[in-house]
Amino acid sequence: MRLVGLYRETEYSPGRHRSNDAVLLEQVAEAVRDHGFVVDLMTADEAAVARPETELVFSMCQGRRALDFLMEWEKDGARLINSPRASLNTYRDRLPVLM
């Protein structure tokens, strides 16, 4: 099975992206690889330009642009972990209405 992991955009973790978010995603990818899966890691920009062929996407994306294209992928049948809708629901304009 081929999986794709998408890094969180650097602007959402300024100064800490390499030490926190990227490391976490890379550790998850390595653990999944240890179970025999093929895992490609890429940025949201890379994924937006050339949608990868994959059976499953796990994402740490937060930005509206990335979440929008992930929702399109989901509509097209892609299996996603970390739903883009869940991420959008943490936005300040949506959270109070949901609560």
Helices and strands as residue ranges (DSSP letters): E 2-6, G 10-12, H 21-33, E 38-42, H 44-49, E 56-59, H 64-75, E 80-81, H 84-88, H 95-98
